Amino acid sequence: MADIWQEVLGIDRIGITDNFFALGGDSIKGIQMASRLQQYGWKLEMKDLFQHPTIGEISSYIEWADAKPINQGPVEGEVTLTPIQRWFFERKFTNEHHWNQSVMLHAPSGFDPELVEQTLAALTEHHDALRMVYQKKNGRLIQYNRGPGDRSFAFRVVDLRYVTDIETEIAAQANRLQASLDLENGPLVKAEQYQTAEGDHLLIVIHHLVIDGVSWRILLEDFASGYSQAAQQHDIVFPDKTNSFKDWAKELEAYAQTERFLKTADYWRRLEQERICELPKDRAAAERKAENTSAVTFELSEAETRLLLTKVHEPYGTDINDILLSALSLTIREWTNGSNICINMEGHGREEIIPGMNISRTAGWFTAQYPVILKSEAAAGLPETIKNVKETLRRIPDKGIGYGILRYLTDRKKAGADFSIKPDISFNYLGQIDREVQTDFFGPSSYDMGRQVSERSEALYALSFSGIISKEKFILSCSFNTEEYDRQTVQGLMDRFKASLTALIDHCTAKEEREFTPSDFSAGDLEMEEMGDLFDVLEENLK
């Protein structure tokens, strides 16, 4: 167990009393840890890790994986659309074929094209969802999982060794590749190897319909392993498959009608009744298009980032989203004079809601989107803000996955909500991915990967916040529509955000005593004031 934690967290020595989250762990790293345990024949539920986050505590909750064997053969056939995929097609994005995610790797000593092709073939054979295509038949959209074959991916080598302006040329090549995917005919995985005088750059482009952040971590780990095996002239062998995306989609559709799930629907119905205020705008915009999108960023120092990932969470039992959203709440409160804000949150969506279903090593688009309302109180200080945000997030059933299920899969009459709430802000913390991109042989490329989303595509939110850890630093980006906001407005907002975040870091690291909230005692239905009253009674009785 200690070896797995060391590998996932990138820490040399770990003791049995060290807290997984205080060492920089998060839910995504928890999935990676559970996936590695599963390879040894053991299973661990994420709820147990959150409640018992040390090796000493969690060891007794690890069980022998006695689930039914998972078919390791290829998956083929029609696949039910999941909530996030239905959301995508409902939006009717302009140029919906051009809505991708991508990575570009740099190998100073160059890639062997034959080995790259072998590895990509093995990846698209093993990770079935990468072979999806989307076709309309009789007015119905069908997601079809093709079997392994010649059309699973596209790969070519581009010789740029004698090009003088290499940066401009790679950007042009990348933009062409990004726009070339075909949802109906596939493939949805394309790669190009740009050979230069300073080594090779490998751009891998995958349509977002079949990939997400957790999936990239799996694919990059497998690409590094597969390429190394091929270089040694070994057969490429990956860890066993977990349950397929096809199985997950089918089970999710059945789960959407169950009594167990419908018990959580009241939460979302109540939330839909909440009143929210619109954000201030510099001017009205008729539409939001990606071509009119700009961004403002800030970054923390390495020292501040280490505190944000570790020590900050000790006094209030928080995780990084609690702190980041507390900073956002303080920022918006100062900007709008205290109005409640509605945020579109994104989570990894791989929640353990279906017994016996293991998707820890399954590639696909599992993301859960859901609205969160942060209620701002003008008089609330840093401690109250942290605790209120923490409790708001802890009350959300199954970390938000149910909202999309209720909206897109549950029978309309049973759902009983009109889903009219429309957040102006989106927020997504992506975690740390550059560790997966960095190996002894290759690392991340510094060149432009091209436009991942068509410039004619619609941008959905007034402000989109995205956080990531890169090169040991926390970086926050805020995308905005230049038709709606002046740059100086968003710059001022980001200056406030950074000041609020550093104030929270200073407050939490200086605080010595631990403060508890209702969710720490499985008492999430208690209000903070009631919790305080309970502690007052206890103190009186102990005097």
C-alpha positions in Angstrom: 0.0 0.0 0.0 2.8 2.4 0.9 4.5 1.7 -2.5 1.3 2.5 -4.4 0.8 5.8 -2.4 4.4 6.8 -3.1 3.9 6.1 -6.8 0.6 8.0 -7.1 1.6 10.9 -5.0 5.2 11.2 -6.2 6.6 11.1 -2.6 9.7 9.0 -1.6 8.6 7.9 1.9 5.2 7.6 3.4 4.3 6.5 6.9 1.2 4.6 8.0 -0.2 7.7 9.9 0.3 10.1 6.9 -2.9 11.6 5.6 -3.5 10.9 1.9 -5.1 14.3 1.3 -2.6 16.2 3.4 0.1 14.7 1.2 -1.5 16.3 -1.9 -4.0 13.5 -2.8 -7.4 14.3 -4.3 -10.3 12.2 -5.8 -8.5 11.7 -9.1 -5.4 10.4 -7.4 -7.7 8.3 -5.3 -9.0 6.6 -8.5 -5.5 6.0 -9.6 -4.6 4.4 -6.3 -7.7 2.2 -6.3 -6.9 1.2 -9.9 -3.4 0.0 -8.9 -4.8 -1.9 -6.0 -7.2 -3.6 -8.3 -4.3 -4.8 -10.4 -3.2 -6.7 -7.3 -6.6 -8.2 -6.8 -7.9 -5.8 -4.1 -10.6 -3.3 -4.0 -11.2 -0.1 -2.1 -14.2 2.2 -2.1 -13.6 5.9 -2.4 -15.9 6.8 0.5 -13.7 4.7 2.8 -10.6 6.5 1.7 -12.2 9.9 2.4 -13.3 8.7 5.9 -10.1 6.9 6.8 -7.3 8.6 4.8 -4.2 7.0 6.4 -2.6 3.6 5.6 -3.1 2.5 9.2 -6.8 3.3 9.1 -7.7 2.3 5.6 -6.0 -1.1 5.6 -8.9 -2.8 7.3 -11.3 -1.5 4.7 -9.4 -3.0 1.7 -11.2 -6.2 0.5 -10.4 -9.0 -1.9 -11.9 -8.2 -5.3 -14.4 -11.0 -5.6 -16.4 -9.3 -8.4 -17.4 -11.3 -11.5 -14.6 -11.7 -14.1 -14.6 -8.9 -16.7 -14.6 -10.0 -20.3 -11.3 -8.9 -21.8 -12.4 -9.3 -25.4 -13.3 -6.4 -27.7 -16.5 -4.4 -27.2 -18.6 -3.8 -30.2 -22.2 -2.6 -30.9 -24.6 0.2 -30.1 -23.9 2.1 -26.9 -26.4 4.1 -24.9 -25.5 7.8 -24.7 -24.6 8.9 -21.2 -25.8 12.2 -19.6 -22.8 14.2 -20.5 -22.9 13.0 -24.1 -26.6 13.8 -24.3 -25.8 17.3 -23.0 -23.2 17.7 -25.8 -25.6 16.9 -28.6 -28.4 18.9 -27.0 -26.3 22.0 -27.2 -26.0 21.7 -31.0 -22.5 23.2 -31.1 -21.4 24.7 -34.4 -18.8 22.4 -35.9 -19.4 19.7 -33.3 -16.8 17.5 -34.9 -14.2 20.0 -33.7 -14.5 19.7 -29.9 -11.4 17.9 -28.8 -8.9 17.3 -26.1 -5.2 16.7 -26.9 -1.7 16.3 -25.6 1.6 16.9 -27.3 4.7 15.0 -26.2 8.3 15.9 -26.9 11.1 13.3 -27.2 14.5 15.0 -27.5 16.0 11.8 -29.1 13.0 11.3 -31.3 10.1 8.8 -31.6 10.4 5.6 -33.7 7.3 6.0 -36.0 6.8 2.2 -36.2 6.7 1.9 -32.4 4.3 4.8 -32.1 2.0 3.2 -34.6 2.2 -0.2 -32.8 1.4 1.5 -29.5 -1.5 3.5 -30.8 -2.9 0.3 -32.4 -2.7 -1.5 -29.0 -4.3 1.5 -27.2 -7.3 1.7 -29.5 -7.8 -2.0 -29.3 -7.6 -2.2 -25.5 -9.6 1.0 -24.8 -12.8 0.2 -26.6 -14.5 3.6 -26.3 -11.8 5.2 -28.5 -13.4 3.4 -31.5 -16.8 5.1 -31.2 -18.6 6.8 -34.1 -21.9 8.7 -34.1 -24.5 8.2 -36.9 -28.0 9.4 -37.5 -30.5 6.8 -38.6 -34.3 7.5 -38.9 -33.9 10.7 -37.0 -32.1 8.9 -34.1 -28.5 9.5 -33.1 -26.6 6.2 -32.5 -23.4 5.8 -30.7 -21.7 2.8 -32.1 -18.6 1.0 -30.8 -16.6 -0.3 -33.7 -14.5 -3.4 -33.3 -10.7 -3.2 -33.6 -9.5 -2.6 -37.1 -7.8 -0.3 -39.7 -10.0 2.7 -38.9 -9.4 2.8 -35.2 -6.9 5.7 -35.4 -5.0 7.8 -37.9 -1.2 8.5 -37.7 1.3 10.2 -39.9 4.8 11.6 -39.8 5.5 15.1 -40.8 9.2 16.0 -41.6 9.9 19.5 -40.4 13.6 19.2 -39.8 14.5 21.8 -42.4 11.7 24.3 -41.6 13.1 27.6 -40.3 10.0 28.9 -38.3 9.2 25.6 -36.6 6.8 27.1 -34.0 4.5 28.7 -36.7 4.6 25.5 -38.8 3.7 23.2 -36.0 0.8 25.5 -35.0 -0.5 25.4 -38.5 -0.2 21.6 -38.8 -1.9 21.2 -35.4 -4.8 23.5 -36.3 -5.4 21.4 -39.4 -5.3 18.2 -37.5 -7.7 19.5 -34.7 -10.3 20.4 -37.3 -10.1 17.1 -39.2 -12.1 14.6 -37.0 -15.2 13.1 -38.4 -17.9 12.0 -35.9 -19.9 9.9 -38.4 -17.0 8.0 -40.1 -14.2 8.3 -37.6 -11.6 7.7 -36.4 -11.9 9.9 -33.3 -8.2 9.4 -32.5 -5.6 11.1 -34.6 -1.9 11.6 -34.1 1.0 13.3 -35.9 4.7 13.1 -35.3 6.5 16.3 -36.1 10.2 15.6 -36.7 12.4 18.6 -35.9 16.1 19.2 -35.5 15.6 19.3 -31.7 13.7 16.0 -31.5 10.2 14.9 -32.2 6.8 16.3 -31.1 3.9 13.8 -31.0 0.5 15.4 -31.0 -2.4 13.1 -30.1 -5.9 14.5 -30.7 -9.1 12.8 -29.4 -12.7 14.0 -29.6 -14.0 14.9 -26.2 -17.0 12.6 -26.6 -14.7 9.6 -25.9 -12.1 11.1 -23.5 -11.8 13.0 -20.2 -9.1 14.0 -17.8 -8.9 10.7 -15.9 -8.8 8.8 -19.2 -5.8 10.8 -20.3 -3.9 9.7 -17.3 -4.7 6.1 -18.1 -3.8 6.5 -21.8 -0.5 8.3 -21.1 0.5 5.7 -18.6 -0.3 3.0 -21.1 1.3 4.8 -24.0 4.6 5.0 -22.1 4.4 1.4 -21.0 3.4 0.2 -24.5 6.0 2.1 -26.3 8.7 0.7 -24.0 7.5 -2.8 -24.4 7.5 -2.4 -28.2 11.0 -0.9 -28.2 12.2 -4.1 -26.4 10.4 -6.2 -29.1 7.9 -7.5 -26.5 4.2 -8.0 -27.1 2.3 -5.0 -25.7 0.3 -6.0 -22.7 -1.7 -3.5 -20.6 -3.4 -4.1 -17.2 -6.7 -5.9 -17.4 -9.7 -4.0 -18.6 -12.2 -2.8 -16.1 -16.0 -2.6 -17.0 -16.6 -1.2 -20.4 -18.1 2.2 -21.2 -20.9 0.3 -22.9 -21.7 -1.6 -19.7 -21.5 1.6 -17.6 -23.9 3.4 -19.9 -26.4 0.5 -19.8 -26.3 0.2 -16.0 -26.6 4.0 -15.6 -29.8 4.0 -17.7 -31.4 1.3 -15.4 -30.1 3.0 -12.2 -31.9 6.3 -13.3 -35.3 4.7 -12.6 -34.5 3.0 -9.3 -36.0 4.0 -5.9 -32.6 4.3 -4.5 -31.6 7.0 -7.0 -35.0 8.8 -6.9 -34.5 9.4 -3.2 -31.7 11.8 -4.1 -33.8 13.7 -6.6 -35.4 16.0 -4.0 -32.1 17.7 -3.5 -32.0 18.8 -7.2 -35.7 19.8 -7.3 -35.1 22.1 -4.3 -32.0 23.5 -5.8 -33.9 24.3 -9.1 -36.3 26.5 -7.0 -33.4 28.7 -5.7 -33.2 32.3 -6.9 -29.9 33.4 -8.3 -28.7 36.8 -9.5 -27.0 37.4 -12.8 -23.4 38.5 -12.9 -22.6 42.1 -13.7 -21.6 42.6 -17.4 -19.7 45.4 -19.0 -22.1 45.1 -21.9 -24.7 42.7 -23.3 -23.6 40.2 -26.0 -26.0 38.7 -28.5 -24.0 35.4 -28.5 -20.9 33.9 -27.1 -18.5 32.4 -29.6 -15.2 30.7 -28.9 -13.5 33.1 -31.4 -14.3 36.0 -29.1 -12.9 34.2 -26.0 -9.8 35.5 -24.2 -8.3 34.5 -20.8 -6.6 36.0 -17.8 -4.4 33.7 -15.6 -2.4 33.8 -12.4 -0.2 31.3 -10.7 0.9 30.6 -7.2 4.5 30.0 -6.2 5.8 26.5 -5.6 5.8 27.1 -1.9 2.2 28.4 -1.9 1.1 25.5 -4.1 2.6 22.9 -1.7 0.6 24.5 1.1 -2.6 24.6 -1.0 -2.2 20.9 -1.7 -1.3 19.8 1.9 -1.2 21.9 5.1 -4.1 24.2 4.2 -6.6 21.3 4.7 -5.6 20.4 8.3 -7.7 22.9 10.4 -11.1 22.4 8.7 -10.8 18.9 7.1 -11.2 20.4 3.6 -10.1 19.4 0.1 -8.8 21.6 -2.6 -12.2 22.4 -4.2 -13.4 23.6 -0.8 -10.6 26.2 -0.6 -10.8 27.2 -4.3 -14.5 27.7 -4.2 -14.2 29.6 -0.9 -11.8 32.0 -2.7 -14.3 32.2 -5.6 -17.2 32.9 -3.2 -15.2 35.7 -1.5 -14.2 37.2 -4.9 -17.8 37.2 -6.3 -19.2 38.5 -3.0 -16.9 41.5 -3.1 -17.7 42.1 -6.8 -21.5 41.8 -6.5 -22.0 43.0 -3.0 -23.1 39.7 -1.6 -25.4 38.0 -4.1 -25.8 34.2 -4.2 -23.9 32.7 -7.2 -24.6 29.6 -9.2 -21.7 27.7 -10.6 -21.6 24.9 -13.1 -19.2 22.4 -11.5 -17.4 19.5 -13.2 -16.4 16.3 -11.5 -14.8 13.1 -12.8 -18.2 11.3 -12.6 -16.7 7.9 -11.7 -18.7 7.6 -8.5 -19.3 4.2 -6.9 -23.1 4.3 -7.3 -23.6 0.9 -9.1 -22.6 -2.2 -7.1 -20.0 -4.4 -8.8 -19.2 -1.8 -11.4 -15.5 -1.0 -11.7 -14.5 1.7 -14.2 -11.2 2.8 -12.6 -9.2 1.9 -15.8 -11.9 2.6 -18.4 -11.4 5.3 -21.0 -14.4 7.4 -22.0 -16.2 10.7 -21.2 -17.5 10.2 -17.7 -17.6 13.8 -16.5 -20.5 14.9 -14.3 -21.8 18.5 -14.6 -24.0 19.9 -11.9 -25.1 23.3 -10.5 -23.8 24.5 -7.1 -25.2 27.5 -5.4 -22.9 29.3 -3.0 -24.8 31.6 -0.6 -22.8 34.7 0.3 -23.2 36.4 3.6 -21.7 39.9 3.7 -20.6 39.5 7.4 -19.0 36.0 6.9 -15.3 35.9 7.7 -12.8 33.4 6.4 -13.6 30.6 8.8 -17.4 30.9 8.2 -16.9 31.0 4.4 -14.7 27.9 4.4 -17.1 25.9 6.6 -20.2 27.0 4.7 -18.7 26.1 1.3 -17.4 22.8 2.6 -20.9 21.9 4.0 -22.6 23.0 0.7 -20.4 20.7 -1.3 -20.7 17.8 1.2 -24.5 17.9 1.0 -24.5 17.3 -2.8 -25.6 13.7 -3.3 -23.0 11.4 -4.9 -20.7 14.4 -5.8 -23.2 15.7 -8.4 -23.4 12.7 -10.7 -27.2 12.5 -10.1 -28.1 15.8 -11.7 -27.2 14.7 -15.2 -28.8 11.3 -14.6 -32.1 12.9 -13.5 -32.1 15.4 -16.3 -31.3 13.1 -19.2 -32.1 9.5 -18.2 -34.9 9.5 -15.6 -38.5 9.4 -16.8 -39.7 13.0 -17.1 -42.7 12.5 -14.8 -40.5 10.9 -12.1 -37.8 13.6 -12.4 -40.3 16.4 -11.6 -38.0 19.3 -12.4 -37.8 21.7 -15.3 -34.0 22.1 -15.2 -34.3 25.8 -15.9 -31.4 27.0 -13.7 -28.6 28.4 -15.9 -25.2 29.1 -14.2 -23.2 32.1 -15.4 -19.9 30.6 -14.1 -18.2 27.3 -14.7 -15.5 25.9 -12.5 -13.2 22.9 -13.0 -10.1 21.8 -11.1 -8.2 19.4 -13.3 -5.5 18.3 -10.9 -2.0 17.5 -11.8 -1.4 15.8 -15.2 2.2 16.8 -16.1 3.6 13.9 -13.9 1.9 11.4 -16.3 3.3 13.3 -19.3 6.9 13.2 -17.9 9.0 10.1 -18.3 12.7 9.3 -18.8 12.1 9.3 -22.6 9.6 12.1 -23.2 7.9 15.0 -21.6 5.4 17.7 -22.4 6.0 19.7 -25.6 6.0 23.5 -25.3 4.6 24.0 -28.8 1.0 25.1 -29.6 -1.4 22.2 -29.9 -3.7 24.2 -32.1 -7.3 25.2 -31.4 -9.0 22.3 -29.6 -12.5 23.7 -30.1 -13.8 25.3 -33.3 -13.6 29.1 -33.1 -17.2 29.1 -34.4 -18.3 26.9 -31.5 -20.6 28.4 -28.8 -19.1 29.4 -25.4 -21.6 28.7 -22.7 -20.6 30.7 -19.7 -19.8 34.3 -18.9 -16.8 33.3 -16.9 -15.1 29.9 -17.0 -12.5 29.2 -14.3 -10.1 26.3 -14.8 -7.4 25.3 -12.3 -4.4 22.9 -12.8 -1.1 22.0 -11.2 1.7 22.3 -13.7 5.5 22.3 -12.9 4.7 22.3 -9.2 2.6 25.5 -9.5 -1.1 26.1 -9.2 -2.3 28.0 -12.3 -5.9 29.4 -12.6 -7.3 30.6 -15.9 -10.5 32.6 -16.4 -11.9 32.6 -19.9 -14.3 35.3 -20.9 -16.1 36.8 -23.9 -14.5 40.0 -25.1 -17.9 41.1 -26.4 -19.2 40.9 -22.8 -16.3 42.0 -20.6 -13.3 44.3 -20.8 -10.0 42.7 -20.0 -9.4 45.0 -17.1 -12.7 43.9 -15.5 -11.6 40.2 -15.5 -8.0 41.2 -14.5 -9.4 43.0 -11.5 -11.5 39.9 -10.7 -8.5 37.6 -10.9 -6.5 39.9 -8.7 -9.2 39.6 -6.1 -9.3 35.9 -6.5 -5.6 35.5 -6.0 -5.7 37.8 -2.9 -8.6 35.8 -1.5 -6.8 32.5 -2.1 -3.5 33.6 -0.5 -5.5 35.0 2.4 -7.1 31.6 2.9 -3.8 29.8 2.6 -2.3 32.2 5.3 -5.3 31.8 7.6 -5.3 28.0 7.4 -1.6 27.4 7.8 -1.5 29.8 10.8 -4.4 28.1 12.5 -3.4 25.4 15.0 -6.6 24.0 16.3 -8.9 21.7 14.3 -12.5 22.9 13.7 -15.2 20.4 12.8 -18.4 20.7 10.7 -21.5 18.5 10.6 -20.2 16.4 7.7 -17.2 15.3 9.8 -19.7 13.4 12.0 -22.1 12.1 9.3 -24.5 14.8 10.4 -24.8 16.7 7.2 -28.4 17.7 7.9 -27.3 19.8 10.8 -26.8 23.5 10.3 -23.5 25.1 11.3 -25.3 27.0 14.2 -26.7 23.8 15.6 -23.2 22.2 15.4 -21.9 25.1 17.4 -24.6 24.7 20.0 -23.7 21.0 20.4 -20.1 21.8 21.0 -21.1 24.5 23.6 -23.2 21.9 25.5 -20.2 19.4 25.4 -17.9 22.1 26.7 -20.3 22.9 29.6 -20.6 19.2 30.5 -16.8 18.7 30.5 -16.2 21.6 32.9 
